[in-house]
Amino acid sequence: MTTKMMQTVRVHQYGGLEELQLEQIAIPQPADNEILIRVHSVGVLPVDWAYREGLMKDIYPMQFPFISGSALSGVVEEVGKGVFGFHQGQAVFGRADRGACAEYITTKVDKIYKKPDGLSFEEAATISGGASTAWVALFENGKLLSGQRVLIHAAAGGVGSAAVQLAKWKGAEVIGTCSAANVEYAQSLGADTVIDYKTMAFEKEVQEVDLVLDAVGGNTLERSFSVVKRGGKLLSIAEVPSLKKAEQLGIHAQFSGGFAPDKAFETIAQLITEGKMKSTIAKEFPLHEIRAAHELCQTGHGRGRIILRVGN
C-alpha cells in the first residue's frame, strides 16, 4: 500500500530562518481522541519564531524535529475513536496541540471549534494567539470592566488590534499607542485616543489608567508603571514586569499568559461573523514562503496578523 505524503515545515535544530525546512513526510493518522485536519490557513505568531530560535527552550524545550505553528483553520478529514461532536467535512479552527504548518495535522479537540459559516478560514486562523491572547489579558487576567480606562501598546498589531476592539465591546475607554502611519487605523478599530509613540511620550499624555496591556516590553514596559492608578493593573505579553516595582507603586503587575476559555473563541468568532469586530490580515504567504513570513513577524511592525495559506 502506497504511503500518502504531505508537505510540511520542520525545524531540526534551533537557529535562524534557514532552519525552517520544507519537507515531505507521511500524512499522520489520528490516534484515539484525536482528529485529522486538512489545514487551510495558519497564523504566524511571535512565539513561533521564538521557539525556532530557542528563546523559549528553558521553559518549553522542543523535541526535534518539530513542526512550526499552532493557530489554524481547516476541515476535518478523519475522526479518531472517542471523539464526539466532530465529523468529516466539518470546517474548524483553533489551536493545535502540535505543529500546524503542514497540509494535514492530527490534534486533540480541546482547543478546536466549529467555524461559523460566515467566518473565512483566513479570519479564523487569526483568533488563536491574537484575539484569544487579547481576551486572556483583558478579561481573565485584567478583569476589565465597563467604564474603566485601558492603555493598549502596539494597538495596530495582531494582539493590540484585537484588544482595542474587545475593550470597546466591553465598554471601556480605550487609549492606544502606535506609529503615525497607523493612527487612523487604530481609531477605526474604536480607540478613543491614539498616541503616536514616535513623537509623543505616552506617559505625558495619559495618567491614572485602570489597566495597561503591553505587547512591546523593554523601555515601553518600564515607562508604563507611571501611568497606572494605584490599585490598577499592568499586564505584559512581551516580558515579566518588575513585581518589586509594582509593589512599591501599589499596583498589580504580571506576565499575561494562559489559555483562553472556550467562550472566548466562540464569542470572538461570532463577533467577527456579525461584523462587530474585524480581523485584519497584514499579509498572506503560501506555505513555501514561511521564511519570509517569519522574517516579517520578527520585525514587530505591521497591522494585524500574518497568515500562511496551506490548502484550499
TAZIVEN-V20944 format. One record per helix or strand of 3 or more residues. SS is the DSSP state (A for helix, B for strand). FROM is the first residue (numbers start at 1). TO is the last residue. Records with the same first field share a line. If there is no record, write none. Layout:
BEGIN
SS=FROM-TO + FROM-TO
END
This chain:
BEGIN
B=5-11 + 21-26 + 34-44 + 71-79 + 91-95 + 104-108 + 112-114 + 149-152 + 173-178 + 193-196 + 209-214 + 228-236 + 252-255 + 281-286 + 304-309
A=17-19 + 46-53 + 121-124 + 127-141 + 158-170 + 180-189 + 202-205 + 218-227 + 243-249 + 262-273 + 287-299
END
